[in-house]
Amino acid sequence: MLQAFGKAFKTPDLRRKIFFTMAIMGLFRFGSIVPTPGVSYKNVQACLDQANNGGLFGLVNLFSGGALLHLSVFALGIMPYITSSIIIQLLTVVIPRFEALKNEGQSGNAKLTQYTRYLTVGLAILQSTGLIAVARTTGRLFQGCALEIIPGATWPRILTMVCVMTAGTAVIMWLGELITDRGVGNGMSILIFTSIAASFPTQLWAIKTQNGLGAFITVLVVGVGVIGAVVFVEQAQRRIPVQYATRQVGRQSYGGTSTYIPIKVNQAGVIPVIFASSLLYIPSLIVNFSGSNSAWATWIKANLVKGDHWIYIVTYATLIIFFTYFYVAISFNPEEVAENMRKYGGFIPGIRAGRPTAQYLQYVLSRITLPGALYLAFVAIIPIIALIMFNASSNFPFGGTAILIVVGVGLDTAKQIESQLQQRSYEGFLR
């Protein structure tokens, strides 16, 4: 891996792409610390030192690289785009028009991408309005802090803040597309990677400050082990062999090749963890906004707010397993794969084409999804284990959504660099 990166910097074209990507990452981090007009930066810093935020705000703050709780220009981060992408992907299963666009190929995907952009701007307007409304109320955004975040919040000032945050989200989309077109890797994934990785040094130093050098070394050792395990599982896949029959068209023979269908153990990625985290925070959000002190509100505060309670852990793991099966079911269609194989003369050795192939693919998929779901649930509750052992759930970097995204994006980017190096090696050999 290190040798591949060394060769990449020796290749002029690839070196320019890497430096361009790093420059965009630096610009993105700069926008994450520039405060939005109308926000009291001094009070925000004071509240950040006092408060301990988790739940949904903590999740969104993770994806924004700390920009959300700083109320910066890029406060919303990449979350509106992620949400709109997931919504459009789910709607392709429900709306026939979207499904037809998906099947049209590149032109249809370009149209779906345009819809995703429009939806992202709409969600950014809604989320920025909600964030400002929460920030105006003392103690809502920063629990336990009584300082005023937006002093003198007049309607023109609020409208300006909404426009600035929405424009920041649009700029983030543009930066991500620039990386995809002129840089290395998937632009949106790289920006998410930047946001999460930027918080690692602060989190590790906080563990050392609060728990001492012994806990710090233990966390590093555990982190290396977790990263190794995540890399191993993310690379694991079941390869289903596919044979294509030979076809004679005139004097030319087509087909007769062997390939395989790769089905990953973690077919759903990090989406189930995001869904479960968001859904699990809804009860506590309702209690906070209702201000109720009834029996049900007390039960929710005692069992579904603090992560170290066994009811919270079991519910969280169950939701992750459920959403893993749900997302795999809508993202991988065995009948469609079997039909495409039949059209091009492909078959699985020992399995008849058509419906038996679809049933076999569904059989393999349902059984390989179980270890993937259990793996996601285990990685997601690592910060909860850290809470119990080190009292460091809010600043534990090696677990949950963060480590899944960082490792996944790192692996994909390294593969793209390696593939471009191989392409240049083949071109040099042919010349």
N, C-alpha and C positions, 0 to 999 in steps of 0.2 A: 504493500500500500504506500509506504513512504517512498519507495523507489519510483512508483508511478507518479506521485506528486513532484518528485525531483525532475523526471522527464517532462512533465507538463510545463514546468517553469523554463525548461530549455527550448520548448517549442514556441516560436514567436507569436503565432496566431492564438494558441491556447493560453499563453501567458497574458496577452491583452485581454482575453475574455475573463480570466481569473481576476486581474486587477480591476477591470470594469465592475465585476460583481462585488468586489470588496469595497469599491468606491460607493456604490449604491447602498451597500449595507451600512457604511459610515454615515451617509446622508439620512438614511432611515433612522439611525440611532440619534442623530442630531435633532430631527423633528420630534423625537419622543421625549426630549427634555425641554423643548421650547414651550413655555406656558401659553395657554389660550388667553387672548385679551379679555380682561374683566375678572380674572382669577387672582386671588391674593396668594402669591407664591410663598411668602413668608408663613402664612397660616397653614398652607398645605404641608410644608415641611415640618411644622410643629405638630400637626395632626398625625403625620406619618410616623413620627417618633413615639407618639403616645398610643396610637390605635393598633389593633391586631385584626386585620380583615381576612376573612376566608370565604368559603362558599362560592357563590356565583361571581361576586366581585373579585374574589381572589383568582378564579379561573380566567376571567376576562383580563385581569391585570397581568396574568402570566403570559397570555398571548400577545399583549401589547408591550411587553418588556418593561412593565412598571409605568407606562405612559398613562394608563387609565386613572390611577389614583393620584398622579401628578396633574391631571386635567390639562394635558399638553395638547399641541396641535394635532398630534397623531394619537389622541387618547383612545379612540375606538379601535385602533390597531387594524388587524386583518380579520377580526371576528365578523363584521357585516358581510364580507366576501365569503368567508367560510359558511356562514349560515345560509346565504343566498345560493351558494353552490349545492349545498345539501338539499335545500328545498327544490331547486330545479331538477336535481337528480332523482328525488322522490317523485316529482310530478311527471317525469318521463314514463313512469310505470302506470300512472293514473290517467293522464291526458293523452289521447291518441295523437293529437297534433305534435306534441313534444316527442313522442315515440317515433313518429314518421321523420321528424327532423334529425333525430339521432341516427336513424338508419340511412339517411341521405349521404352520410360521409362528411367530408370536410366542410362543404357549404352549410349543411345542417348544423354541424357543431359550431360553426362561426355564428349562426343565428342564435343558438342556445347560449353561447358566450355573451352575445349582446344583451339577451334577456337577463343573464346573471348580473351584468354591469348595472342595468337599470334597477333591478331589485336591490342591489348593493347600496345604491344611492338612496333609495327609499328607506331601507332599513337603517342606514346611517342617520338620516333625518330623525327617525323615530327613536333610535338609541341615544343620539346626542341630546334630544329633548328630554328623554327620561333621565339621563345621567345628570343633566343640569338641574332638573326638578329635584332629584335626590340630593345633589350637592347643596342646593339652596336651603334645605332643611337641616338644621344643626343636629349633628349626631347620627345622621342616617348613613352617609357615605363612609365616615370615619367613626366607628362606634367608640364612644367614650371621650370624644373630643368636642368641646363646646365652642370652638372658635368659628368665626364666620368665614366660609370659603369664598363666597361670591358677594362681596360687600356692595350695597347699593344696586341690587339686581333690578334694573329697569328693563322694560320690554325691548327697547332698541339694543341694549347690551346683550340680553338673552338671545335675540335674533342674530346678532353678530357672532356670538359664540356657537350657535347651531350651524351657521354658514361656514365658519372656520373649521369646525370638527368634521362636517360633511365633506368639505373640500380636502381636508387632510386624508380622509378615507379614499377619495378619488385619486389623490396623488399617490397613495400607497399602491392602489391598483395599477397605476401607470408605471411605477417603479418596478413592480413585480413583472409586468409584461416586458419592460426593458431588459430585465435579467434573462427572461426566457428567450427573447429574440437575439440579444447581443452578448449575453454572458454565459455562465455555466450552471446547469441545473434548472429545476422548475422555480420560477421567480417567487411565487407565493409561498412555496415551501421554504425557500431560502430566507425570506423575511420572517416567517414564523420561527425558524431555527435561530435567527439573529436575536429575536425578542427573548426567547427562552434562555439561550446560552449567555446573554448579557447579564442575567441575574445570578448565574452560578457563583462567581467569585464572592459577591456580597453574602449569598446564602451560606457558603462554606465558612467565611470569616465569622458570620454570626454564630455558627455552631461552635467554633473554637472559642469565641468570646464568652458564650453562655455556659458551655459545658466542659471547657478545658481541652488540652492537647490530646489526651487519651481518646476522648469521644471524637475529636477531629480525625485522628488517624483511623479509628474504627470505621467512621463514615466513609473515608476514602477507600479503605479495603473493601467494604461492602459495596461501594459504588462501582469499583472495578469488576467485582463479581457480577453485579446486576447488569452492567453494560455488556459483559461477555455473554451472559445468558440471553439477554435481549437480542444481541446480534445473532446468536445461534438459532433462536426460534424464528426471528424475522427472515432468515435465509432458508429455513426448513420448508420443504414443499413435497407434495406427492405428485410424481410425474406419471401420468396415465399415457401409455404408448398409443400412438395413432398411426395406422398404415393407410396409405393412399394407393388405390388400385391403378394399374397402368392403363391409359386410354390411348387409342390410336386415332389420330386426326390426320388424314391424308398419309403422308410419309413420315410424319412426326409422332413421336411417342411422348406422352405427358403422364406425370404421376409416377407411381412406383417408389415413392420416397417414404421414409419413416420419420416421424416427429413425436412430440408428446404435448399433452395439456398440463401445464404446471398449476397445481392447486396449492396455494400457500396454507400453512397451518394457521397463520393469522391473516385470514382473507379480509377481515373487516377493518384492519388498521386501528387507528386511535378513535374512530367515530363512536363506538359504543361507550367508551369512557367519558367522552364529552357529553353524550346524551344522558348517561346515568348521573353525572355530576349536576347537570342543569336541572334534571327532573327531581333529584333528591333535594335540591335547594328550594323548590317551590313551596313546600309546607312552611319552612322557616320564614320565607319571604312573605307569605300570607299573614303569619303571626306578627311579623314586624310592622307591616302596614296596617293591620287591623287594631293592634294595640290591646288585644284581648288578654285577659288573665283567667280565662275559664279553665276547666279541667283538661280539655283537649289541647289548648295552647300550652299549658304547663307540661303535658306529656310530650308534645313535640319538642319543646325547648330542652327537656331532660334526655330525650332518646334520639332525636333526629337532627340535632344541631352540633353537638360535640362528637368528633370523630372517634373517640376512644370507647364509645358505648357499643356493646355487642349487637344491639338491634340495628344501629347505623351501619356497622360493618357487614352484617348479613344482608341487609336491604341493598346496600351499595353493590356487593358482589352479585346478588341475584339480578339486579337491573342490568349490570354489565353483561352477564351471560345471556339474558333475554335479548338485549339489543344486538349482541353479536350474531345470534341466530337470525334475528329480524333483518339486519343489514345484509348479511350474506344471502338471505333468501331473495332480496330485491335487487342485489347487484350482480348475482350470478344465476343465469337462467339455463338449467340443464337442457330443457327442450329446445331452446334456440341454438345452443351449441351443437346438439345432436342433429338438428335440421341442417345447419350449415355444413357439418361434416358429411351428411348424406348427399347434399347438393354437389359437393366436389369429390365424391367418391371415396371419402375417408371412413374408416371403421376401426374400432378397438378390437384387437385380436381376441377371439373367443366370444365376442358380444355381437349380436345382430344389430344392423343399422336401424335407426328410427327410434321407436319407443323404448325397446330394451336398452339402447345406449343411454337415453335420457334417465331411465330408472337406475342404471348403474352409476351414472355421474351423480345423481341425487343421493345414492347410497354412500358413495365415497365422501361427498361433501358433508353430509350430516354427521358422519363419524369423525372426520378430521376437524370439524368446527368445534367439537367438545373440548379437546385439549387446547385449542386456540382461545376459547372463551375462558377456560380456567386460568390460562397463562395471563390474559388481560386482567382478570379479577385479582390475581396475586400481585402483579406489578402495580395495579392501582391502589392496593391497600398497603403498599410499602411505606408511604408517608404516615399512615395511621399507626403502623408498627413503630415508626420513628417517634411518633408522638408519645407512645407508651414508654419507649425505652429512653429517649433523649429529650422529650418534651420539645420536639423540633419539627412539627408537622408543617408549619408555615414557611420554614426555611430549609426544608430537606430536598435537595436537588435530584437525588438519584432514585426517582420513583414516580409513579403516576403518569399523567399525561406528558410531563416534561421529557422524561427519559425516552419514552416511546417515539416522540416526535424528533428529538435530537438524533437518536440512533437511526431512525428510518430515513430522515433527510440526508444525514451523513452518508449512509450506504448508497442511496440513490445518486447523490452527487459524485461519489467516488466511482460508481459504475459508469456514469456518463463520461467522466474524464478518461477512464480506462478505455471505453469504447472509442472515443475520439483519438486517443493515442494509437490504438490498433488500426483505425482507419488510415491514419497518416503513415503508419509503418507499411501497410499494404500498398499505399500510393507510391511511397519511396521505393519499394521492392519492384513495382511494375515499371517505374521509370528507369 
